Amino acid sequence: MLSIEFGLAYSQCYKALETLLKDLIHLKIESDKTFKCLWLDDKEYSREHLKGGEEIFKLVKKAGGDRFKKYSKENAPNFRFKEMFKVFSEVRHSIIHSKGVFKTSRLPGNEYYKMLFEFLLPLNKFEGEFIPLKFEYKVVDRILMYLAEFGYQIFKILSEEDNYEWNYKKLQPKFEI
């Protein structure tokens, strides 16, 4: 039972990461008209219509430019960003849409993805067609740390890329009373 609850907690944190990525891209679009024209088909842009998953990741990658590529190769846990995001995304998809059963076909079958999956989720072996995802406190704690670190790395890249001076206040929603 706890495994299910831990999985749902992970899914909520993944959605928070996705929201952060959307907020960062929204800031980029609002402050960089060239980026908006080059990468968005719809000239009538709105924050609410930004798609998550692979779509937002593609925009993050483009917004980060060469710095994104560099940090993807040179970061503390030594994980490539594209592959890490794919694992994060597919694990969340499995929890929400497949009752916590992971289909191994959702990830490329190469050794890097297998190693990354098993590193992030050490209670789960990447073998067979289906993996009933298992979580416990230490696994959830660790994967949430990697999820947070990933979000921080993206924030850092885009802050440096556009000279935001690490101004997280630009991301805070404005509430009217």
PyMOL CGO cylinders between C-alpha atoms (Angstrom):
from pymol import cmd
from pymol.cgo import CYLINDER

trace = [
    CYLINDER, 0.00, 0.00, 0.00, 2.79, 2.45, 0.84, 0.3, 1, 1, 1, 1, 1, 1,
    CYLINDER, 2.79, 2.45, 0.84, 4.38, 1.78, -2.53, 0.3, 1, 1, 1, 1, 1, 1,
    CYLINDER, 4.38, 1.78, -2.53, 1.25, 3.17, -4.21, 0.3, 1, 1, 1, 1, 1, 1,
    CYLINDER, 1.25, 3.17, -4.21, 1.26, 6.25, -1.99, 0.3, 1, 1, 1, 1, 1, 1,
    CYLINDER, 1.26, 6.25, -1.99, 4.97, 6.82, -2.64, 0.3, 1, 1, 1, 1, 1, 1,
    CYLINDER, 4.97, 6.82, -2.64, 4.35, 6.49, -6.37, 0.3, 1, 1, 1, 1, 1, 1,
    CYLINDER, 4.35, 6.49, -6.37, 1.60, 9.10, -6.22, 0.3, 1, 1, 1, 1, 1, 1,
    CYLINDER, 1.60, 9.10, -6.22, 3.88, 11.43, -4.24, 0.3, 1, 1, 1, 1, 1, 1,
    CYLINDER, 3.88, 11.43, -4.24, 6.52, 11.01, -6.94, 0.3, 1, 1, 1, 1, 1, 1,
    CYLINDER, 6.52, 11.01, -6.94, 3.93, 11.80, -9.63, 0.3, 1, 1, 1, 1, 1, 1,
    CYLINDER, 3.93, 11.80, -9.63, 2.94, 15.02, -7.88, 0.3, 1, 1, 1, 1, 1, 1,
    CYLINDER, 2.94, 15.02, -7.88, 6.58, 16.08, -7.66, 0.3, 1, 1, 1, 1, 1, 1,
    CYLINDER, 6.58, 16.08, -7.66, 7.07, 15.29, -11.34, 0.3, 1, 1, 1, 1, 1, 1,
    CYLINDER, 7.07, 15.29, -11.34, 4.10, 17.54, -12.16, 0.3, 1, 1, 1, 1, 1, 1,
    CYLINDER, 4.10, 17.54, -12.16, 5.72, 20.30, -10.07, 0.3, 1, 1, 1, 1, 1, 1,
    CYLINDER, 5.72, 20.30, -10.07, 8.90, 19.88, -12.13, 0.3, 1, 1, 1, 1, 1, 1,
    CYLINDER, 8.90, 19.88, -12.13, 6.88, 20.09, -15.33, 0.3, 1, 1, 1, 1, 1, 1,
    CYLINDER, 6.88, 20.09, -15.33, 5.19, 23.26, -14.04, 0.3, 1, 1, 1, 1, 1, 1,
    CYLINDER, 5.19, 23.26, -14.04, 8.61, 24.77, -13.31, 0.3, 1, 1, 1, 1, 1, 1,
    CYLINDER, 8.61, 24.77, -13.31, 9.76, 23.96, -16.85, 0.3, 1, 1, 1, 1, 1, 1,
    CYLINDER, 9.76, 23.96, -16.85, 6.63, 25.57, -18.28, 0.3, 1, 1, 1, 1, 1, 1,
    CYLINDER, 6.63, 25.57, -18.28, 7.17, 28.66, -16.12, 0.3, 1, 1, 1, 1, 1, 1,
    CYLINDER, 7.17, 28.66, -16.12, 10.79, 28.93, -17.27, 0.3, 1, 1, 1, 1, 1, 1,
    CYLINDER, 10.79, 28.93, -17.27, 9.81, 28.61, -20.93, 0.3, 1, 1, 1, 1, 1, 1,
    CYLINDER, 9.81, 28.61, -20.93, 7.00, 31.10, -20.45, 0.3, 1, 1, 1, 1, 1, 1,
    CYLINDER, 7.00, 31.10, -20.45, 9.52, 33.59, -19.05, 0.3, 1, 1, 1, 1, 1, 1,
    CYLINDER, 9.52, 33.59, -19.05, 11.83, 32.91, -22.01, 0.3, 1, 1, 1, 1, 1, 1,
    CYLINDER, 11.83, 32.91, -22.01, 9.02, 33.41, -24.52, 0.3, 1, 1, 1, 1, 1, 1,
    CYLINDER, 9.02, 33.41, -24.52, 7.86, 36.63, -22.87, 0.3, 1, 1, 1, 1, 1, 1,
    CYLINDER, 7.86, 36.63, -22.87, 11.36, 38.09, -22.73, 0.3, 1, 1, 1, 1, 1, 1,
    CYLINDER, 11.36, 38.09, -22.73, 12.82, 36.81, -26.02, 0.3, 1, 1, 1, 1, 1, 1,
    CYLINDER, 12.82, 36.81, -26.02, 10.71, 37.55, -29.10, 0.3, 1, 1, 1, 1, 1, 1,
    CYLINDER, 10.71, 37.55, -29.10, 13.25, 35.83, -31.38, 0.3, 1, 1, 1, 1, 1, 1,
    CYLINDER, 13.25, 35.83, -31.38, 12.88, 32.59, -29.42, 0.3, 1, 1, 1, 1, 1, 1,
    CYLINDER, 12.88, 32.59, -29.42, 9.10, 32.92, -29.58, 0.3, 1, 1, 1, 1, 1, 1,
    CYLINDER, 9.10, 32.92, -29.58, 9.11, 33.40, -33.36, 0.3, 1, 1, 1, 1, 1, 1,
    CYLINDER, 9.11, 33.40, -33.36, 11.65, 30.66, -34.06, 0.3, 1, 1, 1, 1, 1, 1,
    CYLINDER, 11.65, 30.66, -34.06, 10.25, 27.86, -31.93, 0.3, 1, 1, 1, 1, 1, 1,
    CYLINDER, 10.25, 27.86, -31.93, 6.53, 28.42, -31.56, 0.3, 1, 1, 1, 1, 1, 1,
    CYLINDER, 6.53, 28.42, -31.56, 4.21, 27.71, -34.47, 0.3, 1, 1, 1, 1, 1, 1,
    CYLINDER, 4.21, 27.71, -34.47, 1.26, 29.45, -32.86, 0.3, 1, 1, 1, 1, 1, 1,
    CYLINDER, 1.26, 29.45, -32.86, 1.84, 33.20, -32.76, 0.3, 1, 1, 1, 1, 1, 1,
    CYLINDER, 1.84, 33.20, -32.76, -1.11, 33.52, -30.36, 0.3, 1, 1, 1, 1, 1, 1,
    CYLINDER, -1.11, 33.52, -30.36, 0.86, 32.04, -27.49, 0.3, 1, 1, 1, 1, 1, 1,
    CYLINDER, 0.86, 32.04, -27.49, -0.51, 31.57, -23.98, 0.3, 1, 1, 1, 1, 1, 1,
    CYLINDER, -0.51, 31.57, -23.98, 1.07, 29.89, -20.95, 0.3, 1, 1, 1, 1, 1, 1,
    CYLINDER, 1.07, 29.89, -20.95, -1.95, 27.65, -20.50, 0.3, 1, 1, 1, 1, 1, 1,
    CYLINDER, -1.95, 27.65, -20.50, -1.43, 26.02, -23.89, 0.3, 1, 1, 1, 1, 1, 1,
    CYLINDER, -1.43, 26.02, -23.89, 2.16, 24.90, -23.29, 0.3, 1, 1, 1, 1, 1, 1,
    CYLINDER, 2.16, 24.90, -23.29, 2.26, 21.12, -23.48, 0.3, 1, 1, 1, 1, 1, 1,
    CYLINDER, 2.26, 21.12, -23.48, 4.21, 19.03, -21.01, 0.3, 1, 1, 1, 1, 1, 1,
    CYLINDER, 4.21, 19.03, -21.01, 6.35, 15.95, -21.47, 0.3, 1, 1, 1, 1, 1, 1,
    CYLINDER, 6.35, 15.95, -21.47, 8.55, 15.77, -24.54, 0.3, 1, 1, 1, 1, 1, 1,
    CYLINDER, 8.55, 15.77, -24.54, 7.15, 19.03, -25.96, 0.3, 1, 1, 1, 1, 1, 1,
    CYLINDER, 7.15, 19.03, -25.96, 8.22, 21.19, -23.02, 0.3, 1, 1, 1, 1, 1, 1,
    CYLINDER, 8.22, 21.19, -23.02, 11.55, 19.36, -22.84, 0.3, 1, 1, 1, 1, 1, 1,
    CYLINDER, 11.55, 19.36, -22.84, 12.28, 20.18, -26.49, 0.3, 1, 1, 1, 1, 1, 1,
    CYLINDER, 12.28, 20.18, -26.49, 11.66, 23.88, -25.79, 0.3, 1, 1, 1, 1, 1, 1,
    CYLINDER, 11.66, 23.88, -25.79, 13.88, 23.75, -22.68, 0.3, 1, 1, 1, 1, 1, 1,
    CYLINDER, 13.88, 23.75, -22.68, 16.65, 22.16, -24.71, 0.3, 1, 1, 1, 1, 1, 1,
    CYLINDER, 16.65, 22.16, -24.71, 16.38, 24.84, -27.39, 0.3, 1, 1, 1, 1, 1, 1,
    CYLINDER, 16.38, 24.84, -27.39, 16.23, 27.64, -24.83, 0.3, 1, 1, 1, 1, 1, 1,
    CYLINDER, 16.23, 27.64, -24.83, 19.34, 26.32, -23.10, 0.3, 1, 1, 1, 1, 1, 1,
    CYLINDER, 19.34, 26.32, -23.10, 21.38, 26.16, -26.32, 0.3, 1, 1, 1, 1, 1, 1,
    CYLINDER, 21.38, 26.16, -26.32, 25.01, 25.08, -26.05, 0.3, 1, 1, 1, 1, 1, 1,
    CYLINDER, 25.01, 25.08, -26.05, 24.99, 25.56, -22.29, 0.3, 1, 1, 1, 1, 1, 1,
    CYLINDER, 24.99, 25.56, -22.29, 22.27, 22.90, -22.04, 0.3, 1, 1, 1, 1, 1, 1,
    CYLINDER, 22.27, 22.90, -22.04, 24.42, 20.46, -24.03, 0.3, 1, 1, 1, 1, 1, 1,
    CYLINDER, 24.42, 20.46, -24.03, 27.47, 21.21, -21.89, 0.3, 1, 1, 1, 1, 1, 1,
    CYLINDER, 27.47, 21.21, -21.89, 25.66, 20.76, -18.56, 0.3, 1, 1, 1, 1, 1, 1,
    CYLINDER, 25.66, 20.76, -18.56, 24.00, 17.60, -19.83, 0.3, 1, 1, 1, 1, 1, 1,
    CYLINDER, 24.00, 17.60, -19.83, 27.45, 16.10, -20.34, 0.3, 1, 1, 1, 1, 1, 1,
    CYLINDER, 27.45, 16.10, -20.34, 29.01, 17.63, -17.21, 0.3, 1, 1, 1, 1, 1, 1,
    CYLINDER, 29.01, 17.63, -17.21, 26.79, 17.50, -14.13, 0.3, 1, 1, 1, 1, 1, 1,
    CYLINDER, 26.79, 17.50, -14.13, 27.19, 16.17, -10.60, 0.3, 1, 1, 1, 1, 1, 1,
    CYLINDER, 27.19, 16.17, -10.60, 25.27, 12.88, -10.95, 0.3, 1, 1, 1, 1, 1, 1,
    CYLINDER, 25.27, 12.88, -10.95, 26.72, 12.48, -14.47, 0.3, 1, 1, 1, 1, 1, 1,
    CYLINDER, 26.72, 12.48, -14.47, 23.34, 11.79, -16.11, 0.3, 1, 1, 1, 1, 1, 1,
    CYLINDER, 23.34, 11.79, -16.11, 22.39, 12.98, -19.57, 0.3, 1, 1, 1, 1, 1, 1,
    CYLINDER, 22.39, 12.98, -19.57, 19.37, 15.24, -19.31, 0.3, 1, 1, 1, 1, 1, 1,
    CYLINDER, 19.37, 15.24, -19.31, 17.34, 13.85, -22.21, 0.3, 1, 1, 1, 1, 1, 1,
    CYLINDER, 17.34, 13.85, -22.21, 17.54, 10.29, -20.96, 0.3, 1, 1, 1, 1, 1, 1,
    CYLINDER, 17.54, 10.29, -20.96, 16.91, 11.29, -17.36, 0.3, 1, 1, 1, 1, 1, 1,
    CYLINDER, 16.91, 11.29, -17.36, 13.82, 13.29, -18.28, 0.3, 1, 1, 1, 1, 1, 1,
    CYLINDER, 13.82, 13.29, -18.28, 12.55, 10.37, -20.37, 0.3, 1, 1, 1, 1, 1, 1,
    CYLINDER, 12.55, 10.37, -20.37, 12.86, 7.99, -17.41, 0.3, 1, 1, 1, 1, 1, 1,
    CYLINDER, 12.86, 7.99, -17.41, 11.22, 10.49, -15.05, 0.3, 1, 1, 1, 1, 1, 1,
    CYLINDER, 11.22, 10.49, -15.05, 8.39, 11.03, -17.52, 0.3, 1, 1, 1, 1, 1, 1,
    CYLINDER, 8.39, 11.03, -17.52, 7.75, 7.36, -18.27, 0.3, 1, 1, 1, 1, 1, 1,
    CYLINDER, 7.75, 7.36, -18.27, 7.78, 6.38, -14.60, 0.3, 1, 1, 1, 1, 1, 1,
    CYLINDER, 7.78, 6.38, -14.60, 5.19, 9.05, -13.89, 0.3, 1, 1, 1, 1, 1, 1,
    CYLINDER, 5.19, 9.05, -13.89, 3.11, 7.91, -16.87, 0.3, 1, 1, 1, 1, 1, 1,
    CYLINDER, 3.11, 7.91, -16.87, 3.17, 4.32, -15.60, 0.3, 1, 1, 1, 1, 1, 1,
    CYLINDER, 3.17, 4.32, -15.60, 2.07, 5.35, -12.12, 0.3, 1, 1, 1, 1, 1, 1,
    CYLINDER, 2.07, 5.35, -12.12, -0.83, 7.48, -13.33, 0.3, 1, 1, 1, 1, 1, 1,
    CYLINDER, -0.83, 7.48, -13.33, -2.02, 5.64, -16.44, 0.3, 1, 1, 1, 1, 1, 1,
    CYLINDER, -2.02, 5.64, -16.44, -1.00, 2.01, -15.85, 0.3, 1, 1, 1, 1, 1, 1,
    CYLINDER, -1.00, 2.01, -15.85, -1.62, 1.56, -12.13, 0.3, 1, 1, 1, 1, 1, 1,
    CYLINDER, -1.62, 1.56, -12.13, 2.09, 1.54, -11.36, 0.3, 1, 1, 1, 1, 1, 1,
    CYLINDER, 2.09, 1.54, -11.36, 3.01, -1.09, -13.95, 0.3, 1, 1, 1, 1, 1, 1,
    CYLINDER, 3.01, -1.09, -13.95, 5.92, 0.01, -16.11, 0.3, 1, 1, 1, 1, 1, 1,
    CYLINDER, 5.92, 0.01, -16.11, 6.11, -1.27, -19.70, 0.3, 1, 1, 1, 1, 1, 1,
    CYLINDER, 6.11, -1.27, -19.70, 9.78, -1.73, -20.57, 0.3, 1, 1, 1, 1, 1, 1,
    CYLINDER, 9.78, -1.73, -20.57, 8.98, -0.97, -24.22, 0.3, 1, 1, 1, 1, 1, 1,
    CYLINDER, 8.98, -0.97, -24.22, 8.36, 2.68, -23.22, 0.3, 1, 1, 1, 1, 1, 1,
    CYLINDER, 8.36, 2.68, -23.22, 12.13, 3.17, -22.93, 0.3, 1, 1, 1, 1, 1, 1,
    CYLINDER, 12.13, 3.17, -22.93, 14.78, 2.35, -25.52, 0.3, 1, 1, 1, 1, 1, 1,
    CYLINDER, 14.78, 2.35, -25.52, 16.27, -1.04, -24.72, 0.3, 1, 1, 1, 1, 1, 1,
    CYLINDER, 16.27, -1.04, -24.72, 19.87, 0.12, -24.54, 0.3, 1, 1, 1, 1, 1, 1,
    CYLINDER, 19.87, 0.12, -24.54, 22.22, -0.39, -21.61, 0.3, 1, 1, 1, 1, 1, 1,
    CYLINDER, 22.22, -0.39, -21.61, 22.27, 3.30, -20.60, 0.3, 1, 1, 1, 1, 1, 1,
    CYLINDER, 22.27, 3.30, -20.60, 18.50, 3.46, -20.05, 0.3, 1, 1, 1, 1, 1, 1,
    CYLINDER, 18.50, 3.46, -20.05, 18.57, 0.16, -18.17, 0.3, 1, 1, 1, 1, 1, 1,
    CYLINDER, 18.57, 0.16, -18.17, 21.36, 1.40, -15.89, 0.3, 1, 1, 1, 1, 1, 1,
    CYLINDER, 21.36, 1.40, -15.89, 19.64, 4.75, -15.31, 0.3, 1, 1, 1, 1, 1, 1,
    CYLINDER, 19.64, 4.75, -15.31, 16.26, 3.14, -14.57, 0.3, 1, 1, 1, 1, 1, 1,
    CYLINDER, 16.26, 3.14, -14.57, 17.79, 0.69, -12.09, 0.3, 1, 1, 1, 1, 1, 1,
    CYLINDER, 17.79, 0.69, -12.09, 19.88, 3.42, -10.47, 0.3, 1, 1, 1, 1, 1, 1,
    CYLINDER, 19.88, 3.42, -10.47, 16.87, 5.68, -9.91, 0.3, 1, 1, 1, 1, 1, 1,
    CYLINDER, 16.87, 5.68, -9.91, 14.59, 2.79, -8.91, 0.3, 1, 1, 1, 1, 1, 1,
    CYLINDER, 14.59, 2.79, -8.91, 16.87, 0.17, -7.31, 0.3, 1, 1, 1, 1, 1, 1,
    CYLINDER, 16.87, 0.17, -7.31, 13.99, -2.02, -6.11, 0.3, 1, 1, 1, 1, 1, 1,
    CYLINDER, 13.99, -2.02, -6.11, 13.00, -2.58, -9.76, 0.3, 1, 1, 1, 1, 1, 1,
    CYLINDER, 13.00, -2.58, -9.76, 14.99, -4.63, -12.26, 0.3, 1, 1, 1, 1, 1, 1,
    CYLINDER, 14.99, -4.63, -12.26, 14.68, -3.55, -15.89, 0.3, 1, 1, 1, 1, 1, 1,
    CYLINDER, 14.68, -3.55, -15.89, 13.75, -6.95, -17.29, 0.3, 1, 1, 1, 1, 1, 1,
    CYLINDER, 13.75, -6.95, -17.29, 10.70, -8.58, -18.77, 0.3, 1, 1, 1, 1, 1, 1,
    CYLINDER, 10.70, -8.58, -18.77, 7.83, -6.82, -20.49, 0.3, 1, 1, 1, 1, 1, 1,
    CYLINDER, 7.83, -6.82, -20.49, 6.16, -5.35, -17.39, 0.3, 1, 1, 1, 1, 1, 1,
    CYLINDER, 6.16, -5.35, -17.39, 7.60, -4.11, -14.10, 0.3, 1, 1, 1, 1, 1, 1,
    CYLINDER, 7.60, -4.11, -14.10, 5.27, -3.54, -11.14, 0.3, 1, 1, 1, 1, 1, 1,
    CYLINDER, 5.27, -3.54, -11.14, 6.96, -0.45, -9.71, 0.3, 1, 1, 1, 1, 1, 1,
    CYLINDER, 6.96, -0.45, -9.71, 8.07, -0.77, -6.10, 0.3, 1, 1, 1, 1, 1, 1,
    CYLINDER, 8.07, -0.77, -6.10, 8.91, 2.18, -3.89, 0.3, 1, 1, 1, 1, 1, 1,
    CYLINDER, 8.91, 2.18, -3.89, 9.96, 2.55, -0.30, 0.3, 1, 1, 1, 1, 1, 1,
    CYLINDER, 9.96, 2.55, -0.30, 11.00, 5.57, 1.72, 0.3, 1, 1, 1, 1, 1, 1,
    CYLINDER, 11.00, 5.57, 1.72, 14.68, 5.67, 0.77, 0.3, 1, 1, 1, 1, 1, 1,
    CYLINDER, 14.68, 5.67, 0.77, 13.97, 5.13, -2.94, 0.3, 1, 1, 1, 1, 1, 1,
    CYLINDER, 13.97, 5.13, -2.94, 11.35, 7.88, -3.01, 0.3, 1, 1, 1, 1, 1, 1,
    CYLINDER, 11.35, 7.88, -3.01, 13.59, 10.23, -1.06, 0.3, 1, 1, 1, 1, 1, 1,
    CYLINDER, 13.59, 10.23, -1.06, 16.46, 9.65, -3.48, 0.3, 1, 1, 1, 1, 1, 1,
    CYLINDER, 16.46, 9.65, -3.48, 14.45, 9.92, -6.70, 0.3, 1, 1, 1, 1, 1, 1,
    CYLINDER, 14.45, 9.92, -6.70, 12.81, 13.12, -5.45, 0.3, 1, 1, 1, 1, 1, 1,
    CYLINDER, 12.81, 13.12, -5.45, 16.27, 14.55, -4.76, 0.3, 1, 1, 1, 1, 1, 1,
    CYLINDER, 16.27, 14.55, -4.76, 17.27, 13.77, -8.36, 0.3, 1, 1, 1, 1, 1, 1,
    CYLINDER, 17.27, 13.77, -8.36, 14.03, 15.27, -9.64, 0.3, 1, 1, 1, 1, 1, 1,
    CYLINDER, 14.03, 15.27, -9.64, 14.70, 18.46, -7.66, 0.3, 1, 1, 1, 1, 1, 1,
    CYLINDER, 14.70, 18.46, -7.66, 18.33, 18.56, -8.78, 0.3, 1, 1, 1, 1, 1, 1,
    CYLINDER, 18.33, 18.56, -8.78, 17.20, 18.21, -12.39, 0.3, 1, 1, 1, 1, 1, 1,
    CYLINDER, 17.20, 18.21, -12.39, 14.85, 21.18, -12.00, 0.3, 1, 1, 1, 1, 1, 1,
    CYLINDER, 14.85, 21.18, -12.00, 17.63, 23.19, -10.38, 0.3, 1, 1, 1, 1, 1, 1,
    CYLINDER, 17.63, 23.19, -10.38, 20.03, 22.39, -13.23, 0.3, 1, 1, 1, 1, 1, 1,
    CYLINDER, 20.03, 22.39, -13.23, 17.50, 23.59, -15.81, 0.3, 1, 1, 1, 1, 1, 1,
    CYLINDER, 17.50, 23.59, -15.81, 16.83, 26.76, -13.78, 0.3, 1, 1, 1, 1, 1, 1,
    CYLINDER, 16.83, 26.76, -13.78, 20.58, 27.36, -13.53, 0.3, 1, 1, 1, 1, 1, 1,
    CYLINDER, 20.58, 27.36, -13.53, 21.13, 26.86, -17.27, 0.3, 1, 1, 1, 1, 1, 1,
    CYLINDER, 21.13, 26.86, -17.27, 18.35, 29.22, -18.32, 0.3, 1, 1, 1, 1, 1, 1,
    CYLINDER, 18.35, 29.22, -18.32, 19.30, 31.77, -15.66, 0.3, 1, 1, 1, 1, 1, 1,
    CYLINDER, 19.30, 31.77, -15.66, 22.87, 31.84, -16.94, 0.3, 1, 1, 1, 1, 1, 1,
    CYLINDER, 22.87, 31.84, -16.94, 21.79, 31.76, -20.58, 0.3, 1, 1, 1, 1, 1, 1,
    CYLINDER, 21.79, 31.76, -20.58, 19.55, 34.82, -20.26, 0.3, 1, 1, 1, 1, 1, 1,
    CYLINDER, 19.55, 34.82, -20.26, 21.27, 36.64, -17.39, 0.3, 1, 1, 1, 1, 1, 1,
    CYLINDER, 21.27, 36.64, -17.39, 18.33, 36.29, -15.02, 0.3, 1, 1, 1, 1, 1, 1,
    CYLINDER, 18.33, 36.29, -15.02, 20.81, 36.59, -12.14, 0.3, 1, 1, 1, 1, 1, 1,
    CYLINDER, 20.81, 36.59, -12.14, 19.08, 33.64, -10.51, 0.3, 1, 1, 1, 1, 1, 1,
    CYLINDER, 19.08, 33.64, -10.51, 15.97, 35.73, -10.05, 0.3, 1, 1, 1, 1, 1, 1,
    CYLINDER, 15.97, 35.73, -10.05, 13.47, 33.11, -8.94, 0.3, 1, 1, 1, 1, 1, 1,
    CYLINDER, 13.47, 33.11, -8.94, 11.05, 35.92, -8.04, 0.3, 1, 1, 1, 1, 1, 1,
    CYLINDER, 11.05, 35.92, -8.04, 10.25, 36.30, -11.74, 0.3, 1, 1, 1, 1, 1, 1,
    CYLINDER, 10.25, 36.30, -11.74, 8.72, 32.84, -11.55, 0.3, 1, 1, 1, 1, 1, 1,
    CYLINDER, 8.72, 32.84, -11.55, 6.47, 33.51, -8.60, 0.3, 1, 1, 1, 1, 1, 1,
    CYLINDER, 6.47, 33.51, -8.60, 2.81, 33.83, -9.54, 0.3, 1, 1, 1, 1, 1, 1,
    CYLINDER, 2.81, 33.83, -9.54, 1.21, 37.20, -9.02, 0.3, 1, 1, 1, 1, 1, 1,
    CYLINDER, 1.21, 37.20, -9.02, -1.83, 37.08, -6.80, 0.3, 1, 1, 1, 1, 1, 1,
    CYLINDER, -1.83, 37.08, -6.80, -4.35, 39.86, -6.79, 0.3, 1, 1, 1, 1, 1, 1,
    CYLINDER, -4.35, 39.86, -6.79, -6.37, 40.55, -3.70, 0.3, 1, 1, 1, 1, 1, 1,
]
cmd.load_cgo(trace, "trace")
